Amino acid sequence: MKGRKLTAEEVEALQTKQARKAGTSRLVKQELFDTLVAEFEAGEYGEIALGVDEKKPTIKKNIVKAFERRGLKLDWRRGSATTLRFQVQA
C-alpha cells in the first residue's frame, strides 16, 4: 500500500466538491418534503409511515421545516413508533 499527503489545492478541491454535493442533496431533500406537504391546508390531518432506516426526529424536523416554509404550523398527535400523525395549523 502506498499513501501520500494531499496538496493544499487538492484539499480545497475535495472540500468544495463535498460542500457542493451536500448542498445538492439538501435541496433534493427539501424539495421532497415540500412536495409531500403541498397538498395540506390548515385544519387537515396527516400521517407519515416511517421506513425502516428513517429516524423519527429527523423526519419530524424536516416536515416541520417544510410546513414553516408554507407559513403553517403543526400540532403533533400521538402515533406509534413507526408513524407520525399531525394536524396542520394556520
HTML snippet that shows the backbone in 3Dmol.js (N, CA, C, O; Angstrom):
<script src="https://3Dmol.org/build/3Dmol-min.js"></script>
<div id="view" style="width:600px;height:400px;position:relative"></div>
<script>
const pdb = `
ATOM      1  N   MET A   1       0.854  -1.168   0.000  1.00  0.00           N
ATOM      2  CA  MET A   1       0.000   0.000   0.000  1.00  0.00           C
ATOM      3  C   MET A   1       0.900   1.231   0.000  1.00  0.00           C
ATOM      4  O   MET A   1       1.970   1.258   0.608  1.00  0.00           O
ATOM      5  N   LYS A   2       0.418   2.242  -0.706  1.00  0.00           N
ATOM      6  CA  LYS A   2       1.182   3.471  -0.813  1.00  0.00           C
ATOM      7  C   LYS A   2       0.288   4.650  -0.453  1.00  0.00           C
ATOM      8  O   LYS A   2      -0.885   4.649  -0.828  1.00  0.00           O
ATOM      9  N   GLY A   3       0.784   5.635   0.244  1.00  0.00           N
ATOM     10  CA  GLY A   3      -0.002   6.807   0.608  1.00  0.00           C
ATOM     11  C   GLY A   3       0.797   8.072   0.384  1.00  0.00           C
ATOM     12  O   GLY A   3       2.017   8.040   0.218  1.00  0.00           O
ATOM     13  N   ARG A   4       0.082   9.193   0.383  1.00  0.00           N
ATOM     14  CA  ARG A   4       0.756  10.482   0.250  1.00  0.00           C
ATOM     15  C   ARG A   4      -0.100  11.565   0.877  1.00  0.00           C
ATOM     16  O   ARG A   4      -1.300  11.385   1.085  1.00  0.00           O
ATOM     17  N   LYS A   5       0.513  12.660   1.167  1.00  0.00           N
ATOM     18  CA  LYS A   5      -0.186  13.797   1.729  1.00  0.00           C
ATOM     19  C   LYS A   5      -0.759  14.623   0.579  1.00  0.00           C
ATOM     20  O   LYS A   5      -0.079  14.860  -0.420  1.00  0.00           O
ATOM     21  N   LEU A   6      -2.020  15.063   0.723  1.00  0.00           N
ATOM     22  CA  LEU A   6      -2.644  15.875  -0.319  1.00  0.00           C
ATOM     23  C   LEU A   6      -2.102  17.301  -0.276  1.00  0.00           C
ATOM     24  O   LEU A   6      -1.763  17.825   0.785  1.00  0.00           O
ATOM     25  N   THR A   7      -2.029  17.912  -1.451  1.00  0.00           N
ATOM     26  CA  THR A   7      -1.615  19.310  -1.521  1.00  0.00           C
ATOM     27  C   THR A   7      -2.772  20.200  -1.070  1.00  0.00           C
ATOM     28  O   THR A   7      -3.913  19.749  -0.978  1.00  0.00           O
ATOM     29  N   ALA A   8      -2.470  21.452  -0.794  1.00  0.00           N
ATOM     30  CA  ALA A   8      -3.499  22.402  -0.371  1.00  0.00           C
ATOM     31  C   ALA A   8      -4.572  22.546  -1.455  1.00  0.00           C
ATOM     32  O   ALA A   8      -5.758  22.660  -1.147  1.00  0.00           O
ATOM     33  N   GLU A   9      -4.154  22.540  -2.716  1.00  0.00           N
ATOM     34  CA  GLU A   9      -5.102  22.659  -3.830  1.00  0.00           C
ATOM     35  C   GLU A   9      -6.017  21.441  -3.902  1.00  0.00           C
ATOM     36  O   GLU A   9      -7.211  21.576  -4.167  1.00  0.00           O
ATOM     37  N   GLU A  10      -5.464  20.254  -3.669  1.00  0.00           N
ATOM     38  CA  GLU A  10      -6.268  19.032  -3.704  1.00  0.00           C
ATOM     39  C   GLU A  10      -7.279  19.015  -2.550  1.00  0.00           C
ATOM     40  O   GLU A  10      -8.420  18.589  -2.732  1.00  0.00           O
ATOM     41  N   VAL A  11      -6.870  19.470  -1.382  1.00  0.00           N
ATOM     42  CA  VAL A  11      -7.774  19.525  -0.225  1.00  0.00           C
ATOM     43  C   VAL A  11      -8.904  20.507  -0.502  1.00  0.00           C
ATOM     44  O   VAL A  11     -10.067  20.204  -0.233  1.00  0.00           O
ATOM     45  N   GLU A  12      -8.575  21.681  -1.037  1.00  0.00           N
ATOM     46  CA  GLU A  12      -9.600  22.681  -1.348  1.00  0.00           C
ATOM     47  C   GLU A  12     -10.593  22.158  -2.376  1.00  0.00           C
ATOM     48  O   GLU A  12     -11.799  22.352  -2.229  1.00  0.00           O
ATOM     49  N   ALA A  13     -10.094  21.495  -3.418  1.00  0.00           N
ATOM     50  CA  ALA A  13     -10.969  20.937  -4.450  1.00  0.00           C
ATOM     51  C   ALA A  13     -11.881  19.863  -3.859  1.00  0.00           C
ATOM     52  O   ALA A  13     -13.063  19.796  -4.197  1.00  0.00           O
ATOM     53  N   LEU A  14     -11.344  19.035  -2.993  1.00  0.00           N
ATOM     54  CA  LEU A  14     -12.129  17.980  -2.355  1.00  0.00           C
ATOM     55  C   LEU A  14     -13.213  18.567  -1.456  1.00  0.00           C
ATOM     56  O   LEU A  14     -14.358  18.118  -1.493  1.00  0.00           O
ATOM     57  N   GLN A  15     -12.864  19.562  -0.654  1.00  0.00           N
ATOM     58  CA  GLN A  15     -13.826  20.191   0.246  1.00  0.00           C
ATOM     59  C   GLN A  15     -14.914  20.917  -0.536  1.00  0.00           C
ATOM     60  O   GLN A  15     -16.081  20.880  -0.147  1.00  0.00           O
ATOM     61  N   THR A  16     -14.550  21.572  -1.628  1.00  0.00           N
ATOM     62  CA  THR A  16     -15.527  22.266  -2.467  1.00  0.00           C
ATOM     63  C   THR A  16     -16.497  21.270  -3.077  1.00  0.00           C
ATOM     64  O   THR A  16     -17.705  21.509  -3.102  1.00  0.00           O
ATOM     65  N   LYS A  17     -15.976  20.161  -3.565  1.00  0.00           N
ATOM     66  CA  LYS A  17     -16.820  19.125  -4.166  1.00  0.00           C
ATOM     67  C   LYS A  17     -17.780  18.546  -3.126  1.00  0.00           C
ATOM     68  O   LYS A  17     -18.960  18.344  -3.413  1.00  0.00           O
ATOM     69  N   GLN A  18     -17.276  18.279  -1.921  1.00  0.00           N
ATOM     70  CA  GLN A  18     -18.123  17.728  -0.860  1.00  0.00           C
ATOM     71  C   GLN A  18     -19.197  18.717  -0.438  1.00  0.00           C
ATOM     72  O   GLN A  18     -20.339  18.324  -0.200  1.00  0.00           O
ATOM     73  N   ALA A  19     -18.848  19.993  -0.342  1.00  0.00           N
ATOM     74  CA  ALA A  19     -19.821  21.016   0.051  1.00  0.00           C
ATOM     75  C   ALA A  19     -20.902  21.151  -1.011  1.00  0.00           C
ATOM     76  O   ALA A  19     -22.081  21.283  -0.684  1.00  0.00           O
ATOM     77  N   ARG A  20     -20.510  21.117  -2.274  1.00  0.00           N
ATOM     78  CA  ARG A  20     -21.470  21.213  -3.370  1.00  0.00           C
ATOM     79  C   ARG A  20     -22.407  20.010  -3.356  1.00  0.00           C
ATOM     80  O   ARG A  20     -23.613  20.155  -3.553  1.00  0.00           O
ATOM     81  N   LYS A  21     -21.850  18.822  -3.122  1.00  0.00           N
ATOM     82  CA  LYS A  21     -22.652  17.603  -3.076  1.00  0.00           C
ATOM     83  C   LYS A  21     -23.628  17.640  -1.904  1.00  0.00           C
ATOM     84  O   LYS A  21     -24.789  17.260  -2.058  1.00  0.00           O
ATOM     85  N   ALA A  22     -23.172  18.092  -0.737  1.00  0.00           N
ATOM     86  CA  ALA A  22     -24.042  18.180   0.442  1.00  0.00           C
ATOM     87  C   ALA A  22     -25.163  19.170   0.201  1.00  0.00           C
ATOM     88  O   ALA A  22     -26.304  18.911   0.584  1.00  0.00           O
ATOM     89  N   GLY A  23     -24.866  20.285  -0.418  1.00  0.00           N
ATOM     90  CA  GLY A  23     -25.888  21.280  -0.722  1.00  0.00           C
ATOM     91  C   GLY A  23     -26.917  20.751  -1.692  1.00  0.00           C
ATOM     92  O   GLY A  23     -28.106  21.038  -1.544  1.00  0.00           O
ATOM     93  N   THR A  24     -26.496  19.993  -2.671  1.00  0.00           N
ATOM     94  CA  THR A  24     -27.411  19.423  -3.651  1.00  0.00           C
ATOM     95  C   THR A  24     -28.343  18.418  -3.004  1.00  0.00           C
ATOM     96  O   THR A  24     -29.548  18.443  -3.257  1.00  0.00           O
ATOM     97  N   SER A  25     -27.809  17.534  -2.173  1.00  0.00           N
ATOM     98  CA  SER A  25     -28.665  16.534  -1.523  1.00  0.00           C
ATOM     99  C   SER A  25     -29.641  17.206  -0.564  1.00  0.00           C
ATOM    100  O   SER A  25     -30.769  16.745  -0.393  1.00  0.00           O
ATOM    101  N   ARG A  26     -29.201  18.298   0.061  1.00  0.00           N
ATOM    102  CA  ARG A  26     -30.078  19.037   0.973  1.00  0.00           C
ATOM    103  C   ARG A  26     -31.238  19.657   0.199  1.00  0.00           C
ATOM    104  O   ARG A  26     -32.374  19.641   0.672  1.00  0.00           O
ATOM    105  N   LEU A  27     -30.963  20.201  -0.982  1.00  0.00           N
ATOM    106  CA  LEU A  27     -32.025  20.779  -1.810  1.00  0.00           C
ATOM    107  C   LEU A  27     -32.998  19.722  -2.308  1.00  0.00           C
ATOM    108  O   LEU A  27     -34.207  19.951  -2.350  1.00  0.00           O
ATOM    109  N   VAL A  28     -32.472  18.578  -2.681  1.00  0.00           N
ATOM    110  CA  VAL A  28     -33.332  17.479  -3.143  1.00  0.00           C
ATOM    111  C   VAL A  28     -34.249  17.033  -2.012  1.00  0.00           C
ATOM    112  O   VAL A  28     -35.439  16.807  -2.227  1.00  0.00           O
ATOM    113  N   LYS A  29     -33.695  16.907  -0.800  1.00  0.00           N
ATOM    114  CA  LYS A  29     -34.491  16.507   0.354  1.00  0.00           C
ATOM    115  C   LYS A  29     -35.551  17.565   0.654  1.00  0.00           C
ATOM    116  O   LYS A  29     -36.697  17.232   0.956  1.00  0.00           O
ATOM    117  N   GLN A  30     -35.166  18.838   0.571  1.00  0.00           N
ATOM    118  CA  GLN A  30     -36.111  19.929   0.827  1.00  0.00           C
ATOM    119  C   GLN A  30     -37.256  19.884  -0.174  1.00  0.00           C
ATOM    120  O   GLN A  30     -38.413  20.052   0.209  1.00  0.00           O
ATOM    121  N   GLU A  31     -36.959  19.663  -1.432  1.00  0.00           N
ATOM    122  CA  GLU A  31     -37.999  19.580  -2.457  1.00  0.00           C
ATOM    123  C   GLU A  31     -38.919  18.383  -2.224  1.00  0.00           C
ATOM    124  O   GLU A  31     -40.127  18.475  -2.443  1.00  0.00           O
ATOM    125  N   LEU A  32     -38.358  17.277  -1.786  1.00  0.00           N
ATOM    126  CA  LEU A  32     -39.152  16.087  -1.485  1.00  0.00           C
ATOM    127  C   LEU A  32     -40.180  16.376  -0.395  1.00  0.00           C
ATOM    128  O   LEU A  32     -41.357  16.047  -0.543  1.00  0.00           O
ATOM    129  N   PHE A  33     -39.736  16.991   0.697  1.00  0.00           N
ATOM    130  CA  PHE A  33     -40.652  17.304   1.793  1.00  0.00           C
ATOM    131  C   PHE A  33     -41.640  18.396   1.400  1.00  0.00           C
ATOM    132  O   PHE A  33     -42.802  18.342   1.803  1.00  0.00           O
ATOM    133  N   ASP A  34     -41.206  19.381   0.625  1.00  0.00           N
ATOM    134  CA  ASP A  34     -42.126  20.424   0.160  1.00  0.00           C
ATOM    135  C   ASP A  34     -43.238  19.822  -0.694  1.00  0.00           C
ATOM    136  O   ASP A  34     -44.395  20.229  -0.584  1.00  0.00           O
ATOM    137  N   THR A  35     -42.898  18.869  -1.533  1.00  0.00           N
ATOM    138  CA  THR A  35     -43.898  18.190  -2.360  1.00  0.00           C
ATOM    139  C   THR A  35     -44.866  17.393  -1.492  1.00  0.00           C
ATOM    140  O   THR A  35     -46.070  17.374  -1.749  1.00  0.00           O
ATOM    141  N   LEU A  36     -44.335  16.740  -0.470  1.00  0.00           N
ATOM    142  CA  LEU A  36     -45.158  15.930   0.424  1.00  0.00           C
ATOM    143  C   LEU A  36     -46.208  16.776   1.149  1.00  0.00           C
ATOM    144  O   LEU A  36     -47.343  16.330   1.320  1.00  0.00           O
ATOM    145  N   VAL A  37     -45.847  17.982   1.573  1.00  0.00           N
ATOM    146  CA  VAL A  37     -46.773  18.794   2.364  1.00  0.00           C
ATOM    147  C   VAL A  37     -47.609  19.759   1.515  1.00  0.00           C
ATOM    148  O   VAL A  37     -48.487  20.438   2.047  1.00  0.00           O
ATOM    149  N   ALA A  38     -47.355  19.828   0.227  1.00  0.00           N
ATOM    150  CA  ALA A  38     -48.020  20.804  -0.644  1.00  0.00           C
ATOM    151  C   ALA A  38     -49.540  20.654  -0.664  1.00  0.00           C
ATOM    152  O   ALA A  38     -50.246  21.650  -0.828  1.00  0.00           O
ATOM    153  N   GLU A  39     -50.051  19.467  -0.504  1.00  0.00           N
ATOM    154  CA  GLU A  39     -51.494  19.242  -0.612  1.00  0.00           C
ATOM    155  C   GLU A  39     -52.261  19.562   0.668  1.00  0.00           C
ATOM    156  O   GLU A  39     -53.492  19.560   0.657  1.00  0.00           O
ATOM    157  N   PHE A  40     -51.566  19.836   1.767  1.00  0.00           N
ATOM    158  CA  PHE A  40     -52.224  20.074   3.045  1.00  0.00           C
ATOM    159  C   PHE A  40     -52.615  21.536   3.231  1.00  0.00           C
ATOM    160  O   PHE A  40     -51.898  22.448   2.819  1.00  0.00           O
ATOM    161  N   GLU A  41     -53.764  21.732   3.860  1.00  0.00           N
ATOM    162  CA  GLU A  41     -54.254  23.061   4.231  1.00  0.00           C
ATOM    163  C   GLU A  41     -54.501  23.070   5.734  1.00  0.00           C
ATOM    164  O   GLU A  41     -54.566  22.011   6.359  1.00  0.00           O
ATOM    165  N   ALA A  42     -54.640  24.252   6.313  1.00  0.00           N
ATOM    166  CA  ALA A  42     -54.899  24.381   7.745  1.00  0.00           C
ATOM    167  C   ALA A  42     -56.160  23.604   8.127  1.00  0.00           C
ATOM    168  O   ALA A  42     -57.166  23.648   7.420  1.00  0.00           O
ATOM    169  N   GLY A  43     -56.092  22.900   9.245  1.00  0.00           N
ATOM    170  CA  GLY A  43     -57.213  22.126   9.745  1.00  0.00           C
ATOM    171  C   GLY A  43     -57.196  20.666   9.335  1.00  0.00           C
ATOM    172  O   GLY A  43     -57.915  19.856   9.921  1.00  0.00           O
ATOM    173  N   GLU A  44     -56.399  20.314   8.349  1.00  0.00           N
ATOM    174  CA  GLU A  44     -56.352  18.924   7.885  1.00  0.00           C
ATOM    175  C   GLU A  44     -55.389  18.101   8.735  1.00  0.00           C
ATOM    176  O   GLU A  44     -54.478  18.631   9.370  1.00  0.00           O
ATOM    177  N   TYR A  45     -55.618  16.794   8.726  1.00  0.00           N
ATOM    178  CA  TYR A  45     -54.774  15.849   9.452  1.00  0.00           C
ATOM    179  C   TYR A  45     -53.931  15.050   8.472  1.00  0.00           C
ATOM    180  O   TYR A  45     -54.321  14.840   7.324  1.00  0.00           O
ATOM    181  N   GLY A  46     -52.768  14.608   8.942  1.00  0.00           N
ATOM    182  CA  GLY A  46     -51.904  13.793   8.099  1.00  0.00           C
ATOM    183  C   GLY A  46     -51.192  12.735   8.902  1.00  0.00           C
ATOM    184  O   GLY A  46     -51.165  12.769  10.132  1.00  0.00           O
ATOM    185  N   GLU A  47     -50.614  11.793   8.183  1.00  0.00           N
ATOM    186  CA  GLU A  47     -49.899  10.680   8.803  1.00  0.00           C
ATOM    187  C   GLU A  47     -48.729  10.310   7.905  1.00  0.00           C
ATOM    188  O   GLU A  47     -48.851  10.286   6.680  1.00  0.00           O
ATOM    189  N   ILE A  48     -47.605  10.024   8.527  1.00  0.00           N
ATOM    190  CA  ILE A  48     -46.418   9.607   7.790  1.00  0.00           C
ATOM    191  C   ILE A  48     -45.945   8.289   8.374  1.00  0.00           C
ATOM    192  O   ILE A  48     -45.681   8.192   9.573  1.00  0.00           O
ATOM    193  N   ALA A  49     -45.839   7.279   7.531  1.00  0.00           N
ATOM    194  CA  ALA A  49     -45.307   5.984   7.946  1.00  0.00           C
ATOM    195  C   ALA A  49     -43.797   6.001   7.713  1.00  0.00           C
ATOM    196  O   ALA A  49     -43.343   6.247   6.595  1.00  0.00           O
ATOM    197  N   LEU A  50     -43.040   5.746   8.739  1.00  0.00           N
ATOM    198  CA  LEU A  50     -41.586   5.777   8.643  1.00  0.00           C
ATOM    199  C   LEU A  50     -41.046   4.490   8.058  1.00  0.00           C
ATOM    200  O   LEU A  50     -41.543   3.400   8.344  1.00  0.00           O
ATOM    201  N   GLY A  51     -40.019   4.631   7.232  1.00  0.00           N
ATOM    202  CA  GLY A  51     -39.326   3.476   6.691  1.00  0.00           C
ATOM    203  C   GLY A  51     -38.389   2.895   7.744  1.00  0.00           C
ATOM    204  O   GLY A  51     -38.152   3.506   8.786  1.00  0.00           O
ATOM    205  N   VAL A  52     -37.875   1.737   7.468  1.00  0.00           N
ATOM    206  CA  VAL A  52     -37.003   1.035   8.411  1.00  0.00           C
ATOM    207  C   VAL A  52     -35.759   1.854   8.758  1.00  0.00           C
ATOM    208  O   VAL A  52     -35.328   1.864   9.911  1.00  0.00           O
ATOM    209  N   ASP A  53     -35.187   2.533   7.781  1.00  0.00           N
ATOM    210  CA  ASP A  53     -33.949   3.276   8.004  1.00  0.00           C
ATOM    211  C   ASP A  53     -34.160   4.749   8.330  1.00  0.00           C
ATOM    212  O   ASP A  53     -33.192   5.506   8.394  1.00  0.00           O
ATOM    213  N   GLU A  54     -35.399   5.167   8.536  1.00  0.00           N
ATOM    214  CA  GLU A  54     -35.692   6.577   8.818  1.00  0.00           C
ATOM    215  C   GLU A  54     -35.825   6.810  10.316  1.00  0.00           C
ATOM    216  O   GLU A  54     -36.399   5.994  11.038  1.00  0.00           O
ATOM    217  N   LYS A  55     -35.286   7.935  10.769  1.00  0.00           N
ATOM    218  CA  LYS A  55     -35.333   8.272  12.189  1.00  0.00           C
ATOM    219  C   LYS A  55     -36.442   9.280  12.429  1.00  0.00           C
ATOM    220  O   LYS A  55     -36.552  10.288  11.732  1.00  0.00           O
ATOM    221  N   LYS A  56     -37.253   8.991  13.418  1.00  0.00           N
ATOM    222  CA  LYS A  56     -38.418   9.821  13.734  1.00  0.00           C
ATOM    223  C   LYS A  56     -38.064  11.302  13.945  1.00  0.00           C
ATOM    224  O   LYS A  56     -38.713  12.163  13.350  1.00  0.00           O
ATOM    225  N   PRO A  57     -37.060  11.626  14.767  1.00  0.00           N
ATOM    226  CA  PRO A  57     -36.742  13.050  14.981  1.00  0.00           C
ATOM    227  C   PRO A  57     -36.310  13.769  13.705  1.00  0.00           C
ATOM    228  O   PRO A  57     -36.639  14.940  13.514  1.00  0.00           O
ATOM    229  N   THR A  58     -35.582  13.085  12.840  1.00  0.00           N
ATOM    230  CA  THR A  58     -35.115  13.695  11.598  1.00  0.00           C
ATOM    231  C   THR A  58     -36.272  13.988  10.661  1.00  0.00           C
ATOM    232  O   THR A  58     -36.358  15.081  10.102  1.00  0.00           O
ATOM    233  N   ILE A  59     -37.155  13.031  10.486  1.00  0.00           N
ATOM    234  CA  ILE A  59     -38.309  13.214   9.606  1.00  0.00           C
ATOM    235  C   ILE A  59     -39.219  14.298  10.168  1.00  0.00           C
ATOM    236  O   ILE A  59     -39.728  15.136   9.424  1.00  0.00           O
ATOM    237  N   LYS A  60     -39.422  14.280  11.471  1.00  0.00           N
ATOM    238  CA  LYS A  60     -40.271  15.274  12.123  1.00  0.00           C
ATOM    239  C   LYS A  60     -39.722  16.688  11.887  1.00  0.00           C
ATOM    240  O   LYS A  60     -40.475  17.604  11.558  1.00  0.00           O
ATOM    241  N   LYS A  61     -38.422  16.853  12.056  1.00  0.00           N
ATOM    242  CA  LYS A  61     -37.779  18.150  11.851  1.00  0.00           C
ATOM    243  C   LYS A  61     -37.957  18.625  10.412  1.00  0.00           C
ATOM    244  O   LYS A  61     -38.257  19.796  10.178  1.00  0.00           O
ATOM    245  N   ASN A  62     -37.776  17.734   9.458  1.00  0.00           N
ATOM    246  CA  ASN A  62     -37.897  18.103   8.049  1.00  0.00           C
ATOM    247  C   ASN A  62     -39.337  18.444   7.669  1.00  0.00           C
ATOM    248  O   ASN A  62     -39.565  19.333   6.848  1.00  0.00           O
ATOM    249  N   ILE A  63     -40.306  17.750   8.253  1.00  0.00           N
ATOM    250  CA  ILE A  63     -41.719  18.044   7.996  1.00  0.00           C
ATOM    251  C   ILE A  63     -42.076  19.418   8.562  1.00  0.00           C
ATOM    252  O   ILE A  63     -42.748  20.211   7.903  1.00  0.00           O
ATOM    253  N   VAL A  64     -41.625  19.695   9.781  1.00  0.00           N
ATOM    254  CA  VAL A  64     -41.896  20.991  10.406  1.00  0.00           C
ATOM    255  C   VAL A  64     -41.330  22.118   9.547  1.00  0.00           C
ATOM    256  O   VAL A  64     -42.004  23.124   9.322  1.00  0.00           O
ATOM    257  N   LYS A  65     -40.107  21.958   9.072  1.00  0.00           N
ATOM    258  CA  LYS A  65     -39.479  22.994   8.239  1.00  0.00           C
ATOM    259  C   LYS A  65     -40.251  23.196   6.935  1.00  0.00           C
ATOM    260  O   LYS A  65     -40.411  24.328   6.477  1.00  0.00           O
ATOM    261  N   ALA A  66     -40.721  22.121   6.347  1.00  0.00           N
ATOM    262  CA  ALA A  66     -41.482  22.227   5.094  1.00  0.00           C
ATOM    263  C   ALA A  66     -42.780  22.995   5.311  1.00  0.00           C
ATOM    264  O   ALA A  66     -43.151  23.833   4.490  1.00  0.00           O
ATOM    265  N   PHE A  67     -43.469  22.714   6.407  1.00  0.00           N
ATOM    266  CA  PHE A  67     -44.706  23.445   6.700  1.00  0.00           C
ATOM    267  C   PHE A  67     -44.408  24.904   7.044  1.00  0.00           C
ATOM    268  O   PHE A  67     -45.171  25.794   6.668  1.00  0.00           O
ATOM    269  N   GLU A  68     -43.315  25.156   7.749  1.00  0.00           N
ATOM    270  CA  GLU A  68     -42.943  26.535   8.078  1.00  0.00           C
ATOM    271  C   GLU A  68     -42.667  27.348   6.817  1.00  0.00           C
ATOM    272  O   GLU A  68     -42.986  28.536   6.762  1.00  0.00           O
ATOM    273  N   ARG A  69     -42.077  26.715   5.803  1.00  0.00           N
ATOM    274  CA  ARG A  69     -41.832  27.427   4.536  1.00  0.00           C
ATOM    275  C   ARG A  69     -43.142  27.840   3.874  1.00  0.00           C
ATOM    276  O   ARG A  69     -43.171  28.777   3.077  1.00  0.00           O
ATOM    277  N   ARG A  70     -44.223  27.138   4.206  1.00  0.00           N
ATOM    278  CA  ARG A  70     -45.555  27.474   3.670  1.00  0.00           C
ATOM    279  C   ARG A  70     -46.341  28.366   4.630  1.00  0.00           C
ATOM    280  O   ARG A  70     -47.493  28.703   4.358  1.00  0.00           O
ATOM    281  N   GLY A  71     -45.725  28.751   5.757  1.00  0.00           N
ATOM    282  CA  GLY A  71     -46.385  29.615   6.718  1.00  0.00           C
ATOM    283  C   GLY A  71     -47.384  28.889   7.601  1.00  0.00           C
ATOM    284  O   GLY A  71     -48.296  29.509   8.147  1.00  0.00           O
ATOM    285  N   LEU A  72     -47.221  27.582   7.745  1.00  0.00           N
ATOM    286  CA  LEU A  72     -48.137  26.771   8.553  1.00  0.00           C
ATOM    287  C   LEU A  72     -47.382  26.133   9.714  1.00  0.00           C
ATOM    288  O   LEU A  72     -46.161  25.980   9.670  1.00  0.00           O
ATOM    289  N   LYS A  73     -48.123  25.765  10.746  1.00  0.00           N
ATOM    290  CA  LYS A  73     -47.558  25.080  11.912  1.00  0.00           C
ATOM    291  C   LYS A  73     -48.224  23.719  12.052  1.00  0.00           C
ATOM    292  O   LYS A  73     -49.239  23.434  11.415  1.00  0.00           O
ATOM    293  N   LEU A  74     -47.628  22.885  12.903  1.00  0.00           N
ATOM    294  CA  LEU A  74     -48.175  21.550  13.134  1.00  0.00           C
ATOM    295  C   LEU A  74     -48.500  21.333  14.599  1.00  0.00           C
ATOM    296  O   LEU A  74     -47.812  21.833  15.488  1.00  0.00           O
ATOM    297  N   ASP A  75     -49.545  20.590  14.827  1.00  0.00           N
ATOM    298  CA  ASP A  75     -49.898  20.099  16.151  1.00  0.00           C
ATOM    299  C   ASP A  75     -49.723  18.588  16.073  1.00  0.00           C
ATOM    300  O   ASP A  75     -50.484  17.905  15.387  1.00  0.00           O
ATOM    301  N   TRP A  76     -48.726  18.069  16.771  1.00  0.00           N
ATOM    302  CA  TRP A  76     -48.434  16.642  16.698  1.00  0.00           C
ATOM    303  C   TRP A  76     -49.433  15.842  17.511  1.00  0.00           C
ATOM    304  O   TRP A  76     -49.787  16.224  18.626  1.00  0.00           O
ATOM    305  N   ARG A  77     -49.882  14.742  16.956  1.00  0.00           N
ATOM    306  CA  ARG A  77     -50.818  13.822  17.610  1.00  0.00           C
ATOM    307  C   ARG A  77     -50.077  12.548  17.965  1.00  0.00           C
ATOM    308  O   ARG A  77     -49.013  12.263  17.415  1.00  0.00           O
ATOM    309  N   ARG A  78     -50.633  11.798  18.868  1.00  0.00           N
ATOM    310  CA  ARG A  78     -49.997  10.552  19.275  1.00  0.00           C
ATOM    311  C   ARG A  78     -50.021   9.555  18.123  1.00  0.00           C
ATOM    312  O   ARG A  78     -51.066   9.297  17.525  1.00  0.00           O
ATOM    313  N   GLY A  79     -48.866   9.009  17.829  1.00  0.00           N
ATOM    314  CA  GLY A  79     -48.746   7.986  16.795  1.00  0.00           C
ATOM    315  C   GLY A  79     -48.076   6.763  17.388  1.00  0.00           C
ATOM    316  O   GLY A  79     -48.014   6.607  18.608  1.00  0.00           O
ATOM    317  N   SER A  80     -47.587   5.918  16.541  1.00  0.00           N
ATOM    318  CA  SER A  80     -46.875   4.727  17.015  1.00  0.00           C
ATOM    319  C   SER A  80     -45.374   4.945  16.832  1.00  0.00           C
ATOM    320  O   SER A  80     -44.939   6.033  16.455  1.00  0.00           O
ATOM    321  N   ALA A  81     -44.602   3.922  17.095  1.00  0.00           N
ATOM    322  CA  ALA A  81     -43.154   4.019  16.946  1.00  0.00           C
ATOM    323  C   ALA A  81     -42.749   4.246  15.491  1.00  0.00           C
ATOM    324  O   ALA A  81     -41.674   4.786  15.230  1.00  0.00           O
ATOM    325  N   THR A  82     -43.587   3.844  14.550  1.00  0.00           N
ATOM    326  CA  THR A  82     -43.251   3.962  13.138  1.00  0.00           C
ATOM    327  C   THR A  82     -44.196   4.898  12.381  1.00  0.00           C
ATOM    328  O   THR A  82     -44.197   4.920  11.151  1.00  0.00           O
ATOM    329  N   THR A  83     -44.994   5.667  13.114  1.00  0.00           N
ATOM    330  CA  THR A  83     -45.956   6.558  12.460  1.00  0.00           C
ATOM    331  C   THR A  83     -45.948   7.937  13.121  1.00  0.00           C
ATOM    332  O   THR A  83     -45.951   8.046  14.347  1.00  0.00           O
ATOM    333  N   LEU A  84     -45.938   8.972  12.309  1.00  0.00           N
ATOM    334  CA  LEU A  84     -46.084  10.343  12.780  1.00  0.00           C
ATOM    335  C   LEU A  84     -47.457  10.845  12.361  1.00  0.00           C
ATOM    336  O   LEU A  84     -47.834  10.729  11.195  1.00  0.00           O
ATOM    337  N   ARG A  85     -48.212  11.407  13.312  1.00  0.00           N
ATOM    338  CA  ARG A  85     -49.533  11.957  12.995  1.00  0.00           C
ATOM    339  C   ARG A  85     -49.544  13.420  13.391  1.00  0.00           C
ATOM    340  O   ARG A  85     -48.919  13.816  14.374  1.00  0.00           O
ATOM    341  N   PHE A  86     -50.265  14.223  12.607  1.00  0.00           N
ATOM    342  CA  PHE A  86     -50.274  15.651  12.882  1.00  0.00           C
ATOM    343  C   PHE A  86     -51.551  16.306  12.352  1.00  0.00           C
ATOM    344  O   PHE A  86     -52.257  15.760  11.504  1.00  0.00           O
ATOM    345  N   GLN A  87     -51.817  17.511  12.893  1.00  0.00           N
ATOM    346  CA  GLN A  87     -52.874  18.372  12.371  1.00  0.00           C
ATOM    347  C   GLN A  87     -52.188  19.667  11.948  1.00  0.00           C
ATOM    348  O   GLN A  87     -51.341  20.200  12.665  1.00  0.00           O
ATOM    349  N   VAL A  88     -52.563  20.156  10.786  1.00  0.00           N
ATOM    350  CA  VAL A  88     -51.975  21.389  10.253  1.00  0.00           C
ATOM    351  C   VAL A  88     -52.704  22.580  10.869  1.00  0.00           C
ATOM    352  O   VAL A  88     -53.934  22.633  10.877  1.00  0.00           O
ATOM    353  N   GLN A  89     -51.931  23.533  11.383  1.00  0.00           N
ATOM    354  CA  GLN A  89     -52.469  24.746  11.989  1.00  0.00           C
ATOM    355  C   GLN A  89     -52.066  25.958  11.142  1.00  0.00           C
ATOM    356  O   GLN A  89     -51.034  25.942  10.472  1.00  0.00           O
ATOM    357  N   ALA A  90     -52.884  26.996  11.182  1.00  0.00           N
ATOM    358  CA  ALA A  90     -52.577  28.216  10.425  1.00  0.00           C
ATOM    359  C   ALA A  90     -51.487  29.006  11.130  1.00  0.00           C
ATOM    360  O   ALA A  90     -51.086  30.067  10.652  1.00  0.00           O
TER     361      ALA A  90
END
`;
const viewer = $3Dmol.createViewer("view");
viewer.addModel(pdb, "pdb");
viewer.setStyle({}, {cartoon: {color: "spectrum"}});
viewer.zoomTo();
viewer.render();
</script>
